[in-house]
Amino acid sequence: MIHGETGFVFEHASADNLTQILQAALDVWQQPKTWANLQKNAMQQDFSWYKAAQSYKTCYSQLS
């Protein structure tokens, strides 16, 4: 489980891991400055399909 600069992630899908990461998120949510920084960092990321498509294009071009 990771609380990173932009959010939360866990490696293995299980009820226990989901419960733990949700608790971690709730703990951070109760810290307004930390939560605001997490939101700001996440909103500054480019999650567009254009960026994803460029990454796939690069990957596929390296295969040929």
PQR file of N, CA, C, O and H, with PARSE charges and radii, in Angstrom:
ATOM      1  N   MET A   1       0.835  -1.185   0.000 -0.4000 1.5000
ATOM      2  CA  MET A   1       0.000   0.000   0.000 -0.0000 2.0000
ATOM      3  C   MET A   1       0.875   1.242   0.000  0.5500 1.7000
ATOM      4  O   MET A   1       1.887   1.314   0.697 -0.5500 1.4000
ATOM      5  N   ILE A   2       0.466   2.204  -0.787 -0.4000 1.5000
ATOM      6  CA  ILE A   2       1.268   3.417  -0.919 -0.0000 2.0000
ATOM      7  C   ILE A   2       0.365   4.633  -0.838  0.5500 1.7000
ATOM      8  O   ILE A   2      -0.681   4.682  -1.485 -0.5500 1.4000
ATOM      9  H   ILE A   2      -0.356   2.145  -1.353  0.4000 1.0000
ATOM     10  N   HIS A   3       0.762   5.599  -0.057 -0.4000 1.5000
ATOM     11  CA  HIS A   3       0.155   6.916  -0.092 -0.0000 2.0000
ATOM     12  C   HIS A   3       1.193   7.792  -0.761  0.5500 1.7000
ATOM     13  O   HIS A   3       2.199   8.164  -0.157 -0.5500 1.4000
ATOM     14  H   HIS A   3       1.612   5.559   0.469  0.4000 1.0000
ATOM     15  N   GLY A   4       0.939   8.110  -2.000 -0.4000 1.5000
ATOM     16  CA  GLY A   4       1.918   8.872  -2.769 -0.0000 2.0000
ATOM     17  C   GLY A   4       1.559  10.342  -2.832  0.5500 1.7000
ATOM     18  O   GLY A   4       0.739  10.836  -2.059 -0.5500 1.4000
ATOM     19  H   GLY A   4       0.122   7.808  -2.491  0.4000 1.0000
ATOM     20  N   GLU A   5       2.178  11.016  -3.750 -0.4000 1.5000
ATOM     21  CA  GLU A   5       1.964  12.447  -3.920 -0.0000 2.0000
ATOM     22  C   GLU A   5       0.618  12.759  -4.568  0.5500 1.7000
ATOM     23  O   GLU A   5       0.126  13.884  -4.480 -0.5500 1.4000
ATOM     24  H   GLU A   5       2.845  10.615  -4.379  0.4000 1.0000
ATOM     25  N   THR A   6       0.025  11.759  -5.219 -0.4000 1.5000
ATOM     26  CA  THR A   6      -1.223  12.026  -5.945 -0.0000 2.0000
ATOM     27  C   THR A   6      -2.382  11.136  -5.515  0.5500 1.7000
ATOM     28  O   THR A   6      -3.495  11.313  -6.010 -0.5500 1.4000
ATOM     29  H   THR A   6       0.425  10.845  -5.291  0.4000 1.0000
ATOM     30  N   GLY A   7      -2.163  10.201  -4.622 -0.4000 1.5000
ATOM     31  CA  GLY A   7      -3.263   9.351  -4.222 -0.0000 2.0000
ATOM     32  C   GLY A   7      -2.814   8.103  -3.508  0.5500 1.7000
ATOM     33  O   GLY A   7      -1.749   8.073  -2.892 -0.5500 1.4000
ATOM     34  H   GLY A   7      -1.259  10.057  -4.220  0.4000 1.0000
ATOM     35  N   PHE A   8      -3.631   7.075  -3.593 -0.4000 1.5000
ATOM     36  CA  PHE A   8      -3.415   5.843  -2.855 -0.0000 2.0000
ATOM     37  C   PHE A   8      -3.470   4.663  -3.813  0.5500 1.7000
ATOM     38  O   PHE A   8      -4.240   4.664  -4.773 -0.5500 1.4000
ATOM     39  H   PHE A   8      -4.497   7.100  -4.093  0.4000 1.0000
ATOM     40  N   VAL A   9      -2.653   3.663  -3.544 -0.4000 1.5000
ATOM     41  CA  VAL A   9      -2.636   2.485  -4.391 -0.0000 2.0000
ATOM     42  C   VAL A   9      -2.283   1.273  -3.530  0.5500 1.7000
ATOM     43  O   VAL A   9      -1.590   1.396  -2.519 -0.5500 1.4000
ATOM     44  H   VAL A   9      -2.027   3.662  -2.763  0.4000 1.0000
ATOM     45  N   PHE A  10      -2.764   0.110  -3.940 -0.4000 1.5000
ATOM     46  CA  PHE A  10      -2.344  -1.113  -3.270 -0.0000 2.0000
ATOM     47  C   PHE A  10      -2.041  -2.160  -4.324  0.5500 1.7000
ATOM     48  O   PHE A  10      -2.620  -2.163  -5.410 -0.5500 1.4000
ATOM     49  H   PHE A  10      -3.326   0.010  -4.761  0.4000 1.0000
ATOM     50  N   GLU A  11      -1.121  -3.046  -3.982 -0.4000 1.5000
ATOM     51  CA  GLU A  11      -0.598  -4.018  -4.940 -0.0000 2.0000
ATOM     52  C   GLU A  11      -1.556  -5.168  -5.211  0.5500 1.7000
ATOM     53  O   GLU A  11      -1.770  -5.529  -6.369 -0.5500 1.4000
ATOM     54  H   GLU A  11      -0.650  -3.044  -3.100  0.4000 1.0000
ATOM     55  N   HIS A  12      -2.128  -5.742  -4.182 -0.4000 1.5000
ATOM     56  CA  HIS A  12      -2.935  -6.949  -4.326 -0.0000 2.0000
ATOM     57  C   HIS A  12      -4.381  -6.659  -3.952  0.5500 1.7000
ATOM     58  O   HIS A  12      -4.661  -6.106  -2.888 -0.5500 1.4000
ATOM     59  H   HIS A  12      -1.955  -5.449  -3.242  0.4000 1.0000
ATOM     60  N   ALA A  13      -5.286  -7.036  -4.830 -0.4000 1.5000
ATOM     61  CA  ALA A  13      -6.705  -6.798  -4.588 -0.0000 2.0000
ATOM     62  C   ALA A  13      -7.223  -7.775  -3.531  0.5500 1.7000
ATOM     63  O   ALA A  13      -7.300  -8.983  -3.753 -0.5500 1.4000
ATOM     64  H   ALA A  13      -5.058  -7.485  -5.694  0.4000 1.0000
ATOM     65  N   SER A  14      -7.567  -7.220  -2.397 -0.4000 1.5000
ATOM     66  CA  SER A  14      -8.175  -8.033  -1.339 -0.0000 2.0000
ATOM     67  C   SER A  14      -9.024  -7.116  -0.472  0.5500 1.7000
ATOM     68  O   SER A  14      -8.832  -5.900  -0.463 -0.5500 1.4000
ATOM     69  H   SER A  14      -7.505  -6.238  -2.216  0.4000 1.0000
ATOM     70  N   ALA A  15      -9.938  -7.693   0.237 -0.4000 1.5000
ATOM     71  CA  ALA A  15     -10.800  -6.907   1.119 -0.0000 2.0000
ATOM     72  C   ALA A  15      -9.967  -6.210   2.191  0.5500 1.7000
ATOM     73  O   ALA A  15     -10.232  -5.056   2.527 -0.5500 1.4000
ATOM     74  H   ALA A  15     -10.093  -8.681   0.230  0.4000 1.0000
ATOM     75  N   ASP A  16      -8.969  -6.895   2.728 -0.4000 1.5000
ATOM     76  CA  ASP A  16      -8.123  -6.291   3.767 -0.0000 2.0000
ATOM     77  C   ASP A  16      -7.348  -5.095   3.234  0.5500 1.7000
ATOM     78  O   ASP A  16      -7.287  -4.049   3.881 -0.5500 1.4000
ATOM     79  H   ASP A  16      -8.753  -7.833   2.456  0.4000 1.0000
ATOM     80  N   ASN A  17      -6.752  -5.251   2.047 -0.4000 1.5000
ATOM     81  CA  ASN A  17      -6.001  -4.133   1.472 -0.0000 2.0000
ATOM     82  C   ASN A  17      -6.910  -2.951   1.153  0.5500 1.7000
ATOM     83  O   ASN A  17      -6.537  -1.800   1.379 -0.5500 1.4000
ATOM     84  H   ASN A  17      -6.801  -6.101   1.522  0.4000 1.0000
ATOM     85  N   LEU A  18      -8.094  -3.229   0.633 -0.4000 1.5000
ATOM     86  CA  LEU A  18      -9.037  -2.160   0.347 -0.0000 2.0000
ATOM     87  C   LEU A  18      -9.435  -1.434   1.628  0.5500 1.7000
ATOM     88  O   LEU A  18      -9.489  -0.205   1.659 -0.5500 1.4000
ATOM     89  H   LEU A  18      -8.398  -4.164   0.450  0.4000 1.0000
ATOM     90  N   THR A  19      -9.710  -2.185   2.669 -0.4000 1.5000
ATOM     91  CA  THR A  19     -10.065  -1.582   3.961 -0.0000 2.0000
ATOM     92  C   THR A  19      -8.931  -0.710   4.487  0.5500 1.7000
ATOM     93  O   THR A  19      -9.165   0.401   4.963 -0.5500 1.4000
ATOM     94  H   THR A  19      -9.666  -3.183   2.644  0.4000 1.0000
ATOM     95  N   GLN A  20      -7.703  -1.215   4.399 -0.4000 1.5000
ATOM     96  CA  GLN A  20      -6.548  -0.458   4.892 -0.0000 2.0000
ATOM     97  C   GLN A  20      -6.331   0.824   4.093  0.5500 1.7000
ATOM     98  O   GLN A  20      -6.051   1.871   4.675 -0.5500 1.4000
ATOM     99  H   GLN A  20      -7.513  -2.118   4.013  0.4000 1.0000
ATOM    100  N   ILE A  21      -6.457   0.755   2.779 -0.4000 1.5000
ATOM    101  CA  ILE A  21      -6.211   1.952   1.969 -0.0000 2.0000
ATOM    102  C   ILE A  21      -7.324   2.970   2.147  0.5500 1.7000
ATOM    103  O   ILE A  21      -7.074   4.176   2.119 -0.5500 1.4000
ATOM    104  H   ILE A  21      -6.685  -0.096   2.306  0.4000 1.0000
ATOM    105  N   LEU A  22      -8.552   2.495   2.331 -0.4000 1.5000
ATOM    106  CA  LEU A  22      -9.645   3.422   2.615 -0.0000 2.0000
ATOM    107  C   LEU A  22      -9.440   4.105   3.960  0.5500 1.7000
ATOM    108  O   LEU A  22      -9.718   5.297   4.091 -0.5500 1.4000
ATOM    109  H   LEU A  22      -8.754   1.516   2.354  0.4000 1.0000
ATOM    110  N   GLN A  23      -8.963   3.382   4.947 -0.4000 1.5000
ATOM    111  CA  GLN A  23      -8.673   3.988   6.250 -0.0000 2.0000
ATOM    112  C   GLN A  23      -7.556   5.016   6.118  0.5500 1.7000
ATOM    113  O   GLN A  23      -7.626   6.093   6.710 -0.5500 1.4000
ATOM    114  H   GLN A  23      -8.737   2.414   4.840  0.4000 1.0000
ATOM    115  N   ALA A  24      -6.530   4.685   5.346 -0.4000 1.5000
ATOM    116  CA  ALA A  24      -5.437   5.634   5.127 -0.0000 2.0000
ATOM    117  C   ALA A  24      -5.955   6.900   4.451  0.5500 1.7000
ATOM    118  O   ALA A  24      -5.562   8.008   4.816 -0.5500 1.4000
ATOM    119  H   ALA A  24      -6.474   3.810   4.865  0.4000 1.0000
ATOM    120  N   ALA A  25      -6.836   6.736   3.465 -0.4000 1.5000
ATOM    121  CA  ALA A  25      -7.408   7.902   2.779 -0.0000 2.0000
ATOM    122  C   ALA A  25      -8.237   8.743   3.739  0.5500 1.7000
ATOM    123  O   ALA A  25      -8.162   9.972   3.713 -0.5500 1.4000
ATOM    124  H   ALA A  25      -7.155   5.836   3.168  0.4000 1.0000
ATOM    125  N   LEU A  26      -9.015   8.099   4.572 -0.4000 1.5000
ATOM    126  CA  LEU A  26      -9.810   8.843   5.554 -0.0000 2.0000
ATOM    127  C   LEU A  26      -8.923   9.572   6.549  0.5500 1.7000
ATOM    128  O   LEU A  26      -9.236  10.692   6.953 -0.5500 1.4000
ATOM    129  H   LEU A  26      -9.076   7.101   4.592  0.4000 1.0000
ATOM    130  N   ASP A  27      -7.824   8.953   6.946 -0.4000 1.5000
ATOM    131  CA  ASP A  27      -6.882   9.605   7.861 -0.0000 2.0000
ATOM    132  C   ASP A  27      -6.288  10.860   7.230  0.5500 1.7000
ATOM    133  O   ASP A  27      -6.178  11.897   7.885 -0.5500 1.4000
ATOM    134  H   ASP A  27      -7.570   8.043   6.617  0.4000 1.0000
ATOM    135  N   VAL A  28      -5.907  10.766   5.960 -0.4000 1.5000
ATOM    136  CA  VAL A  28      -5.338  11.929   5.268 -0.0000 2.0000
ATOM    137  C   VAL A  28      -6.417  12.988   5.052  0.5500 1.7000
ATOM    138  O   VAL A  28      -6.145  14.184   5.166 -0.5500 1.4000
ATOM    139  H   VAL A  28      -5.997   9.924   5.428  0.4000 1.0000
ATOM    140  N   TRP A  29      -7.633  12.555   4.743 -0.4000 1.5000
ATOM    141  CA  TRP A  29      -8.737  13.486   4.522 -0.0000 2.0000
ATOM    142  C   TRP A  29      -8.989  14.345   5.764  0.5500 1.7000
ATOM    143  O   TRP A  29      -9.451  15.480   5.649 -0.5500 1.4000
ATOM    144  H   TRP A  29      -7.853  11.584   4.651  0.4000 1.0000
ATOM    145  N   GLN A  30      -8.690  13.815   6.934 -0.4000 1.5000
ATOM    146  CA  GLN A  30      -8.878  14.553   8.183 -0.0000 2.0000
ATOM    147  C   GLN A  30      -7.738  15.539   8.447  0.5500 1.7000
ATOM    148  O   GLN A  30      -7.749  16.245   9.455 -0.5500 1.4000
ATOM    149  H   GLN A  30      -8.314  12.893   7.027  0.4000 1.0000
ATOM    150  N   GLN A  31      -6.771  15.587   7.558 -0.4000 1.5000
ATOM    151  CA  GLN A  31      -5.655  16.536   7.645 -0.0000 2.0000
ATOM    152  C   GLN A  31      -5.787  17.493   6.455  0.5500 1.7000
ATOM    153  O   GLN A  31      -5.243  17.228   5.383 -0.5500 1.4000
ATOM    154  H   GLN A  31      -6.762  15.013   6.739  0.4000 1.0000
ATOM    155  N   PRO A  32      -6.507  18.601   6.641 -0.5600 1.5000
ATOM    156  CA  PRO A  32      -6.846  19.473   5.506  0.2800 2.0000
ATOM    157  C   PRO A  32      -5.666  19.921   4.644  0.5500 1.7000
ATOM    158  O   PRO A  32      -5.788  19.950   3.420 -0.5500 1.4000
ATOM    159  N   LYS A  33      -4.542  20.267   5.239 -0.4000 1.5000
ATOM    160  CA  LYS A  33      -3.393  20.712   4.434 -0.0000 2.0000
ATOM    161  C   LYS A  33      -2.844  19.575   3.582  0.5500 1.7000
ATOM    162  O   LYS A  33      -2.564  19.757   2.397 -0.5500 1.4000
ATOM    163  H   LYS A  33      -4.443  20.243   6.234  0.4000 1.0000
ATOM    164  N   THR A  34      -2.693  18.410   4.187 -0.4000 1.5000
ATOM    165  CA  THR A  34      -2.180  17.255   3.455 -0.0000 2.0000
ATOM    166  C   THR A  34      -3.142  16.855   2.349  0.5500 1.7000
ATOM    167  O   THR A  34      -2.712  16.560   1.234 -0.5500 1.4000
ATOM    168  H   THR A  34      -2.920  18.262   5.150  0.4000 1.0000
ATOM    169  N   TRP A  35      -4.446  16.840   2.644 -0.4000 1.5000
ATOM    170  CA  TRP A  35      -5.459  16.478   1.656 -0.0000 2.0000
ATOM    171  C   TRP A  35      -5.445  17.473   0.491  0.5500 1.7000
ATOM    172  O   TRP A  35      -5.522  17.073  -0.671 -0.5500 1.4000
ATOM    173  H   TRP A  35      -4.795  17.080   3.550  0.4000 1.0000
ATOM    174  N   ALA A  36      -5.347  18.768   0.804 -0.4000 1.5000
ATOM    175  CA  ALA A  36      -5.320  19.795  -0.240 -0.0000 2.0000
ATOM    176  C   ALA A  36      -4.089  19.632  -1.130  0.5500 1.7000
ATOM    177  O   ALA A  36      -4.178  19.803  -2.346 -0.5500 1.4000
ATOM    178  H   ALA A  36      -5.285  19.093   1.747  0.4000 1.0000
ATOM    179  N   ASN A  37      -2.946  19.305  -0.536 -0.4000 1.5000
ATOM    180  CA  ASN A  37      -1.734  19.085  -1.332 -0.0000 2.0000
ATOM    181  C   ASN A  37      -1.896  17.871  -2.239  0.5500 1.7000
ATOM    182  O   ASN A  37      -1.488  17.900  -3.401 -0.5500 1.4000
ATOM    183  H   ASN A  37      -2.874  19.167   0.452  0.4000 1.0000
ATOM    184  N   LEU A  38      -2.488  16.811  -1.712 -0.4000 1.5000
ATOM    185  CA  LEU A  38      -2.724  15.616  -2.504 -0.0000 2.0000
ATOM    186  C   LEU A  38      -3.638  15.945  -3.680  0.5500 1.7000
ATOM    187  O   LEU A  38      -3.370  15.525  -4.806 -0.5500 1.4000
ATOM    188  H   LEU A  38      -2.819  16.788  -0.769  0.4000 1.0000
ATOM    189  N   GLN A  39      -4.704  16.684  -3.434 -0.4000 1.5000
ATOM    190  CA  GLN A  39      -5.631  17.078  -4.502 -0.0000 2.0000
ATOM    191  C   GLN A  39      -4.921  17.924  -5.553  0.5500 1.7000
ATOM    192  O   GLN A  39      -5.063  17.693  -6.753 -0.5500 1.4000
ATOM    193  H   GLN A  39      -4.922  17.025  -2.520  0.4000 1.0000
ATOM    194  N   LYS A  40      -4.156  18.904  -5.084 -0.4000 1.5000
ATOM    195  CA  LYS A  40      -3.443  19.797  -6.005 -0.0000 2.0000
ATOM    196  C   LYS A  40      -2.478  19.013  -6.878  0.5500 1.7000
ATOM    197  O   LYS A  40      -2.431  19.216  -8.091 -0.5500 1.4000
ATOM    198  H   LYS A  40      -4.041  19.092  -4.109  0.4000 1.0000
ATOM    199  N   ASN A  41      -1.706  18.119  -6.268 -0.4000 1.5000
ATOM    200  CA  ASN A  41      -0.755  17.303  -7.023 -0.0000 2.0000
ATOM    201  C   ASN A  41      -1.467  16.419  -8.049  0.5500 1.7000
ATOM    202  O   ASN A  41      -1.009  16.287  -9.184 -0.5500 1.4000
ATOM    203  H   ASN A  41      -1.744  17.954  -5.282  0.4000 1.0000
ATOM    204  N   ALA A  42      -2.573  15.822  -7.652 -0.4000 1.5000
ATOM    205  CA  ALA A  42      -3.315  14.943  -8.566 -0.0000 2.0000
ATOM    206  C   ALA A  42      -3.893  15.734  -9.733  0.5500 1.7000
ATOM    207  O   ALA A  42      -3.873  15.263 -10.870 -0.5500 1.4000
ATOM    208  H   ALA A  42      -2.945  15.928  -6.729  0.4000 1.0000
ATOM    209  N   MET A  43      -4.403  16.922  -9.465 -0.4000 1.5000
ATOM    210  CA  MET A  43      -5.015  17.721 -10.529 -0.0000 2.0000
ATOM    211  C   MET A  43      -3.989  18.276 -11.509  0.5500 1.7000
ATOM    212  O   MET A  43      -4.347  18.682 -12.614 -0.5500 1.4000
ATOM    213  H   MET A  43      -4.419  17.305  -8.541  0.4000 1.0000
ATOM    214  N   GLN A  44      -2.732  18.298 -11.120 -0.4000 1.5000
ATOM    215  CA  GLN A  44      -1.685  18.785 -12.018 -0.0000 2.0000
ATOM    216  C   GLN A  44      -1.160  17.694 -12.951  0.5500 1.7000
ATOM    217  O   GLN A  44      -0.360  17.973 -13.843 -0.5500 1.4000
ATOM    218  H   GLN A  44      -2.442  17.968 -10.222  0.4000 1.0000
ATOM    219  N   GLN A  45      -1.602  16.465 -12.749 -0.4000 1.5000
ATOM    220  CA  GLN A  45      -1.153  15.357 -13.593 -0.0000 2.0000
ATOM    221  C   GLN A  45      -1.952  15.311 -14.890  0.5500 1.7000
ATOM    222  O   GLN A  45      -3.107  15.734 -14.943 -0.5500 1.4000
ATOM    223  H   GLN A  45      -2.252  16.238 -12.024  0.4000 1.0000
ATOM    224  N   ASP A  46      -1.323  14.797 -15.918 -0.4000 1.5000
ATOM    225  CA  ASP A  46      -1.986  14.644 -17.216 -0.0000 2.0000
ATOM    226  C   ASP A  46      -2.423  13.196 -17.377  0.5500 1.7000
ATOM    227  O   ASP A  46      -1.613  12.324 -17.690 -0.5500 1.4000
ATOM    228  H   ASP A  46      -0.385  14.454 -15.875  0.4000 1.0000
ATOM    229  N   PHE A  47      -3.710  12.948 -17.161 -0.4000 1.5000
ATOM    230  CA  PHE A  47      -4.266  11.606 -17.296 -0.0000 2.0000
ATOM    231  C   PHE A  47      -5.066  11.479 -18.595  0.5500 1.7000
ATOM    232  O   PHE A  47      -5.945  10.624 -18.706 -0.5500 1.4000
ATOM    233  H   PHE A  47      -4.369  13.656 -16.906  0.4000 1.0000
ATOM    234  N   SER A  48      -4.762  12.321 -19.560 -0.4000 1.5000
ATOM    235  CA  SER A  48      -5.531  12.341 -20.799 -0.0000 2.0000
ATOM    236  C   SER A  48      -5.257  11.098 -21.650  0.5500 1.7000
ATOM    237  O   SER A  48      -4.226  10.440 -21.515 -0.5500 1.4000
ATOM    238  H   SER A  48      -4.048  13.015 -19.469  0.4000 1.0000
ATOM    239  N   TRP A  49      -6.214  10.804 -22.527 -0.4000 1.5000
ATOM    240  CA  TRP A  49      -6.032   9.697 -23.460 -0.0000 2.0000
ATOM    241  C   TRP A  49      -4.931  10.017 -24.460  0.5500 1.7000
ATOM    242  O   TRP A  49      -4.265   9.110 -24.959 -0.5500 1.4000
ATOM    243  H   TRP A  49      -7.052  11.338 -22.636  0.4000 1.0000
ATOM    244  N   TYR A  50      -4.733  11.303 -24.756 -0.4000 1.5000
ATOM    245  CA  TYR A  50      -3.667  11.680 -25.686 -0.0000 2.0000
ATOM    246  C   TYR A  50      -2.316  11.215 -25.147  0.5500 1.7000
ATOM    247  O   TYR A  50      -1.521  10.613 -25.869 -0.5500 1.4000
ATOM    248  H   TYR A  50      -5.275  12.040 -24.350  0.4000 1.0000
ATOM    249  N   LYS A  51      -2.069  11.497 -23.882 -0.4000 1.5000
ATOM    250  CA  LYS A  51      -0.791  11.093 -23.285 -0.0000 2.0000
ATOM    251  C   LYS A  51      -0.669   9.575 -23.265  0.5500 1.7000
ATOM    252  O   LYS A  51       0.391   9.036 -23.582 -0.5500 1.4000
ATOM    253  H   LYS A  51      -2.715  11.985 -23.294  0.4000 1.0000
ATOM    254  N   ALA A  52      -1.740   8.883 -22.898 -0.4000 1.5000
ATOM    255  CA  ALA A  52      -1.712   7.420 -22.878 -0.0000 2.0000
ATOM    256  C   ALA A  52      -1.448   6.868 -24.274  0.5500 1.7000
ATOM    257  O   ALA A  52      -0.663   5.935 -24.442 -0.5500 1.4000
ATOM    258  H   ALA A  52      -2.601   9.321 -22.641  0.4000 1.0000
ATOM    259  N   ALA A  53      -2.107   7.448 -25.274 -0.4000 1.5000
ATOM    260  CA  ALA A  53      -1.930   6.990 -26.657 -0.0000 2.0000
ATOM    261  C   ALA A  53      -0.483   7.189 -27.104  0.5500 1.7000
ATOM    262  O   ALA A  53       0.075   6.330 -27.787 -0.5500 1.4000
ATOM    263  H   ALA A  53      -2.745   8.206 -25.138  0.4000 1.0000
ATOM    264  N   GLN A  54       0.117   8.290 -26.734 -0.4000 1.5000
ATOM    265  CA  GLN A  54       1.514   8.545 -27.089 -0.0000 2.0000
ATOM    266  C   GLN A  54       2.423   7.478 -26.470  0.5500 1.7000
ATOM    267  O   GLN A  54       3.355   6.999 -27.115 -0.5500 1.4000
ATOM    268  H   GLN A  54      -0.337   8.987 -26.179  0.4000 1.0000
ATOM    269  N   SER A  55       2.146   7.118 -25.231 -0.4000 1.5000
ATOM    270  CA  SER A  55       2.946   6.088 -24.555 -0.0000 2.0000
ATOM    271  C   SER A  55       2.801   4.746 -25.257  0.5500 1.7000
ATOM    272  O   SER A  55       3.788   4.039 -25.462 -0.5500 1.4000
ATOM    273  H   SER A  55       1.389   7.508 -24.707  0.4000 1.0000
ATOM    274  N   TYR A  56       1.556   4.389 -25.630 -0.4000 1.5000
ATOM    275  CA  TYR A  56       1.338   3.141 -26.361 -0.0000 2.0000
ATOM    276  C   TYR A  56       2.042   3.166 -27.707  0.5500 1.7000
ATOM    277  O   TYR A  56       2.648   2.175 -28.113 -0.5500 1.4000
ATOM    278  H   TYR A  56       0.754   4.963 -25.463  0.4000 1.0000
ATOM    279  N   LYS A  57       1.965   4.288 -28.393 -0.4000 1.5000
ATOM    280  CA  LYS A  57       2.604   4.418 -29.697 -0.0000 2.0000
ATOM    281  C   LYS A  57       4.114   4.192 -29.582  0.5500 1.7000
ATOM    282  O   LYS A  57       4.707   3.479 -30.392 -0.5500 1.4000
ATOM    283  H   LYS A  57       1.473   5.093 -28.062  0.4000 1.0000
ATOM    284  N   THR A  58       4.716   4.797 -28.584 -0.4000 1.5000
ATOM    285  CA  THR A  58       6.158   4.637 -28.350 -0.0000 2.0000
ATOM    286  C   THR A  58       6.493   3.180 -28.060  0.5500 1.7000
ATOM    287  O   THR A  58       7.440   2.620 -28.612 -0.5500 1.4000
ATOM    288  H   THR A  58       4.234   5.377 -27.927  0.4000 1.0000
ATOM    289  N   CYS A  59       5.703   2.587 -27.190 -0.4000 1.5000
ATOM    290  CA  CYS A  59       5.918   1.172 -26.827 -0.0000 2.0000
ATOM    291  C   CYS A  59       5.824   0.273 -28.052  0.5500 1.7000
ATOM    292  O   CYS A  59       6.707  -0.551 -28.291 -0.5500 1.4000
ATOM    293  H   CYS A  59       4.933   3.042 -26.741  0.4000 1.0000
ATOM    294  N   TYR A  60       4.754   0.429 -28.828 -0.4000 1.5000
ATOM    295  CA  TYR A  60       4.541  -0.425 -29.997 -0.0000 2.0000
ATOM    296  C   TYR A  60       5.604  -0.199 -31.068  0.5500 1.7000
ATOM    297  O   TYR A  60       6.009  -1.141 -31.748 -0.5500 1.4000
ATOM    298  H   TYR A  60       4.036   1.098 -28.633  0.4000 1.0000
ATOM    299  N   SER A  61       6.054   1.037 -31.218 -0.4000 1.5000
ATOM    300  CA  SER A  61       7.081   1.311 -32.228 -0.0000 2.0000
ATOM    301  C   SER A  61       8.409   0.675 -31.848  0.5500 1.7000
ATOM    302  O   SER A  61       9.210   0.358 -32.728 -0.5500 1.4000
ATOM    303  H   SER A  61       5.725   1.802 -30.665  0.4000 1.0000
ATOM    304  N   GLN A  62       8.658   0.483 -30.576 -0.4000 1.5000
ATOM    305  CA  GLN A  62       9.894  -0.160 -30.134 -0.0000 2.0000
ATOM    306  C   GLN A  62       9.862  -1.666 -30.352  0.5500 1.7000
ATOM    307  O   GLN A  62      10.909  -2.313 -30.354 -0.5500 1.4000
ATOM    308  H   GLN A  62       8.008   0.740 -29.861  0.4000 1.0000
ATOM    309  N   LEU A  63       8.676  -2.230 -30.535 -0.4000 1.5000
ATOM    310  CA  LEU A  63       8.540  -3.668 -30.749 -0.0000 2.0000
ATOM    311  C   LEU A  63       8.865  -4.072 -32.194  0.5500 1.7000
ATOM    312  O   LEU A  63       9.240  -5.216 -32.452 -0.5500 1.4000
ATOM    313  H   LEU A  63       7.825  -1.705 -30.533  0.4000 1.0000
ATOM    314  N   SER A  64       8.721  -3.147 -33.113 -0.4000 1.5000
ATOM    315  CA  SER A  64       8.935  -3.517 -34.509 -0.0000 2.0000
ATOM    316  C   SER A  64      10.347  -3.244 -34.982  0.5500 1.7000
ATOM    317  O   SER A  64      10.673  -3.507 -36.139 -0.5500 1.4000
ATOM    318  H   SER A  64       8.416  -2.218 -32.904  0.4000 1.0000
TER
END
